[in-house]
Amino acid sequence: MPKLKTKSGVKKRFKFTASGKVKHGVAGKRHRLISHNAKYIRQNRGTSVLSDADVSHVRLWAPYGLK
């Protein structure tokens, strides 16, 4: 069997925790932040854990895990 490649977009967007959960950055924090209120910007700070329904897709795109 040939080696499977990891999707390049997954390398940039996700990280696996030690327990196997998937962390991701929050969308909507790149530009046009003046039009968002302070509560929106504050609550979307940092990273969050991906839902279980979406984790299965990310695992298919990263067959050998991520560093």
Backbone as ProteinMPNN parsed JSONL, in Angstrom:
{"seq_chain_A": "MPKLKTKSGVKKRFKFTASGKVKHGVAGKRHRLISHNAKYIRQNRGTSVLSDADVSHVRLWAPYGLK", "coords_chain_A": {"N_chain_A": [[0.839, -1.192, 0.0], [0.527, 2.24, -0.806], [1.913, 5.167, 0.827], [-0.185, 7.33, 2.728], [-1.184, 10.679, 2.179], [-1.232, 13.585, 4.23], [-3.769, 16.038, 4.389], [-2.974, 19.284, 3.37], [-4.216, 21.553, 4.342], [-5.228, 20.715, 6.768], [-2.986, 20.383, 8.342], [-2.342, 23.006, 8.896], [-4.499, 23.985, 10.332], [-5.409, 22.445, 12.524], [-4.751, 20.769, 15.69], [-3.773, 17.874, 17.531], [-4.7, 16.785, 20.759], [-3.169, 15.292, 23.696], [-4.907, 13.386, 24.66], [-6.301, 12.728, 22.421], [-8.232, 14.396, 21.407], [-9.347, 17.056, 19.189], [-8.043, 20.193, 18.564], [-8.919, 23.516, 17.53], [-8.662, 26.697, 15.909], [-10.691, 29.653, 16.305], [-13.18, 30.78, 14.05], [-13.546, 33.837, 12.129], [-11.827, 35.833, 13.089], [-9.883, 37.259, 11.77], [-9.931, 39.606, 10.122], [-11.69, 42.777, 9.713], [-12.495, 43.377, 12.342], [-13.388, 45.579, 13.656], [-16.043, 45.938, 13.134], [-17.187, 43.98, 14.694], [-18.467, 43.395, 17.977], [-17.013, 43.963, 21.279], [-17.474, 41.861, 23.022], [-17.869, 39.628, 21.373], [-15.326, 39.372, 20.196], [-13.779, 38.895, 22.462], [-14.856, 36.512, 23.515], [-14.241, 34.71, 21.548], [-11.558, 34.217, 21.723], [-8.422, 32.501, 21.66], [-8.284, 28.868, 21.499], [-10.521, 26.135, 20.685], [-12.212, 22.987, 21.342], [-12.871, 20.536, 18.917], [-16.021, 19.274, 17.767], [-17.365, 15.947, 18.306], [-18.582, 14.845, 16.055], [-17.289, 16.051, 13.929], [-14.677, 15.314, 14.274], [-14.129, 12.808, 13.213], [-13.924, 13.264, 10.459], [-11.618, 14.866, 10.336], [-9.713, 13.076, 11.248], [-9.607, 11.282, 9.106], [-8.435, 12.909, 7.196], [-5.955, 13.308, 8.266], [-4.105, 10.857, 8.417], [-1.936, 9.785, 9.874], [-1.793, 11.239, 12.143], [-0.952, 14.435, 13.687], [1.852, 16.637, 14.209]], "CA_chain_A": [[0.0, 0.0, 0.0], [1.297, 3.49, -0.774], [1.702, 6.02, 1.996], [-1.263, 8.302, 2.584], [-0.75, 12.038, 2.459], [-2.072, 14.424, 5.08], [-4.236, 17.244, 3.712], [-2.131, 20.394, 3.811], [-5.028, 22.484, 5.117], [-5.4, 20.172, 8.115], [-1.748, 20.665, 9.069], [-2.318, 24.408, 9.304], [-5.678, 24.401, 11.082], [-5.781, 21.598, 13.661], [-3.743, 20.091, 16.502], [-4.329, 16.814, 18.359], [-4.277, 16.79, 22.15], [-2.611, 14.014, 24.133], [-6.003, 12.433, 24.855], [-6.87, 12.399, 21.128], [-9.203, 15.387, 20.936], [-8.823, 17.923, 18.14], [-8.176, 21.616, 18.849], [-8.959, 24.365, 16.346], [-8.851, 28.118, 16.146], [-12.062, 30.107, 16.086], [-13.351, 31.522, 12.801], [-14.023, 35.203, 12.221], [-10.93, 36.662, 13.892], [-8.754, 37.653, 10.934], [-10.032, 40.996, 9.686], [-12.997, 43.414, 9.97], [-12.827, 43.201, 13.749], [-14.013, 46.796, 14.177], [-17.496, 45.791, 13.023], [-17.644, 43.064, 15.735], [-18.405, 44.02, 19.293], [-15.913, 43.497, 22.119], [-17.844, 40.569, 23.614], [-17.619, 38.614, 20.345], [-13.884, 39.202, 20.05], [-13.258, 38.34, 23.705], [-15.298, 35.134, 23.697], [-13.633, 33.86, 20.525], [-10.111, 34.225, 21.909], [-7.821, 31.202, 21.927], [-8.709, 27.716, 20.711], [-11.58, 25.321, 21.279], [-12.145, 21.572, 20.969], [-13.784, 20.198, 17.834], [-17.077, 18.346, 18.165], [-17.091, 14.546, 17.955], [-19.062, 14.563, 14.706], [-16.32, 16.549, 12.965], [-13.361, 14.714, 14.515], [-13.934, 11.665, 12.31], [-13.451, 13.788, 9.178], [-10.243, 15.334, 10.473], [-8.851, 11.894, 11.356], [-9.412, 10.752, 7.755], [-7.55, 13.809, 6.464], [-4.623, 13.208, 8.872], [-4.097, 9.437, 8.759], [-0.869, 9.441, 10.814], [-1.774, 12.234, 13.208], [-0.234, 15.692, 13.442], [2.9, 16.881, 15.2]], "C_chain_A": [[0.881, 1.252, 0.0], [0.998, 4.282, 0.502], [0.582, 7.008, 1.703], [-0.754, 9.682, 2.939], [-1.752, 12.724, 3.38], [-2.488, 15.643, 4.282], [-3.476, 18.45, 4.251], [-2.918, 21.42, 4.61], [-5.226, 22.024, 6.548], [-4.159, 20.44, 8.952], [-1.768, 22.075, 9.658], [-3.406, 24.737, 10.325], [-5.952, 23.64, 12.361], [-4.551, 21.088, 14.392], [-4.459, 19.011, 17.304], [-3.82, 16.968, 19.787], [-3.735, 15.41, 22.507], [-3.697, 12.959, 24.312], [-6.716, 12.103, 23.543], [-7.936, 13.354, 20.64], [-8.529, 16.303, 19.924], [-9.096, 19.379, 18.521], [-8.195, 22.391, 17.544], [-9.109, 25.813, 16.769], [-10.268, 28.521, 15.784], [-12.124, 30.949, 14.815], [-13.788, 32.953, 13.086], [-13.127, 36.122, 13.015], [-9.742, 37.185, 13.079], [-8.79, 39.143, 10.574], [-11.454, 41.466, 9.935], [-13.426, 43.237, 11.424], [-13.496, 44.443, 14.334], [-15.534, 46.663, 14.126], [-18.057, 44.787, 14.025], [-17.564, 43.761, 17.085], [-17.347, 43.328, 20.155], [-16.206, 42.133, 22.728], [-17.56, 39.427, 22.64], [-16.129, 38.317, 20.234], [-13.305, 38.516, 21.278], [-13.624, 36.871, 23.856], [-14.696, 34.184, 22.667], [-12.119, 33.87, 20.581], [-9.619, 32.791, 22.13], [-8.344, 30.105, 21.01], [-9.851, 27.004, 21.416], [-11.469, 23.904, 20.732], [-13.226, 21.289, 19.931], [-14.819, 19.188, 18.31], [-16.782, 16.939, 17.643], [-17.523, 14.204, 16.537], [-18.042, 14.984, 13.653], [-14.94, 15.912, 13.116], [-13.098, 13.57, 13.555], [-13.44, 12.114, 10.94], [-11.99, 14.196, 9.26], [-9.288, 14.154, 10.579], [-8.614, 11.244, 9.99], [-8.415, 11.595, 6.972], [-6.132, 13.787, 7.011], [-4.42, 11.779, 9.325], [-3.031, 9.047, 9.782], [-0.778, 10.418, 11.963], [-1.012, 13.482, 12.788], [0.815, 15.887, 14.52], [2.476, 17.938, 16.181]], "O_chain_A": [[1.872, 1.313, 0.728], [-0.026, 4.086, 1.155], [0.421, 7.464, 0.571], [0.015, 9.844, 3.886], [-2.956, 12.474, 3.315], [-1.67, 16.229, 3.573], [-3.352, 18.613, 5.465], [-2.353, 22.093, 5.472], [-5.375, 22.848, 7.45], [-4.268, 20.7, 10.151], [-1.28, 22.31, 10.763], [-3.25, 25.675, 11.107], [-6.672, 24.147, 13.221], [-3.465, 20.981, 13.823], [-5.607, 19.191, 17.712], [-2.641, 17.249, 20.0], [-3.832, 14.473, 21.715], [-3.44, 11.768, 24.137], [-7.637, 11.288, 23.537], [-8.497, 13.149, 19.564], [-7.304, 16.328, 19.81], [-10.242, 19.755, 18.77], [-7.57, 21.985, 16.565], [-9.618, 26.112, 17.848], [-10.958, 27.817, 15.047], [-11.22, 31.738, 14.542], [-14.331, 33.247, 14.151], [-13.609, 37.109, 13.573], [-8.703, 37.517, 13.651], [-7.788, 39.845, 10.711], [-12.321, 40.68, 10.317], [-14.597, 42.976, 11.699], [-14.109, 44.366, 15.398], [-16.236, 47.211, 14.976], [-19.273, 44.728, 14.208], [-16.701, 44.61, 17.308], [-16.852, 42.255, 19.811], [-15.291, 41.335, 22.93], [-17.064, 38.376, 23.045], [-15.719, 37.158, 20.185], [-12.438, 37.651, 21.155], [-12.794, 36.067, 24.28], [-14.649, 32.976, 22.897], [-11.462, 33.561, 19.587], [-10.323, 31.971, 22.719], [-8.788, 30.369, 19.893], [-10.115, 27.242, 22.595], [-10.73, 23.649, 19.781], [-14.36, 21.752, 20.06], [-14.527, 18.345, 19.158], [-16.048, 16.764, 16.671], [-16.901, 13.366, 15.884], [-17.937, 14.351, 12.602], [-14.127, 15.964, 12.194], [-11.962, 13.376, 13.123], [-12.628, 11.428, 10.32], [-11.209, 13.905, 8.354], [-8.173, 14.214, 10.061], [-7.532, 10.712, 9.743], [-7.638, 11.065, 6.178], [-5.198, 14.194, 6.32], [-4.548, 11.5, 10.517], [-3.21, 8.061, 10.496], [0.216, 10.426, 12.689], [-0.495, 13.567, 11.674], [0.68, 15.36, 15.624], [3.234, 18.275, 17.091]]}, "name": "protein", "num_of_chains": 1, "seq": "MPKLKTKSGVKKRFKFTASGKVKHGVAGKRHRLISHNAKYIRQNRGTSVLSDADVSHVRLWAPYGLK"}
